[in-house]
Amino acid sequence: MREIIAERKSKTFSESEDFDLLQTLLYTEMYKGREERIIDEIISMFLAGHKTVQLTTTNVLCYMKEYPEVGTKLQAEIDSKIRPIKDDIVGKFTKDLA
């Protein structure tokens, strides 16, 4: 992470470029010269995003178990957008382990 920060600091960015989180922190007055704080913020954002995805996925799966018709509708919508999965992942995984 420190190497990436050093690389970003050495570059000059035009105002027309999209800033990502690191660039935003580097150019925010509160974080100037505070590399450790920048690293802490990036790690916090990563972990918060990870936890959000985990909880959302868990809630969706619980909801689909409670209301199977929702799972059926969701599967139909997914299948209409992408090619249906032919393999039974659980069965294939179990067979591969045996």
C-alpha angles and dihedrals in degrees: 000000000000091000091053091049091050091049092050092048090054093055127080114222124203119229090243092065121094111251119220124204094276094050091047092052093046091054097042112102093224092061102038109128092002103109095162092054091049091052091048091051093049092049090048091051091048093050093045091051091047092052092047092054091046094051094044092051091048091050092049092051092048091048091050091051092050093046109031092180088066090055091050092051092046092050091049091051092048092047090052090056102039137023111279116251110251099191124081095229095198094048093045092047092049092047091049091053094049 
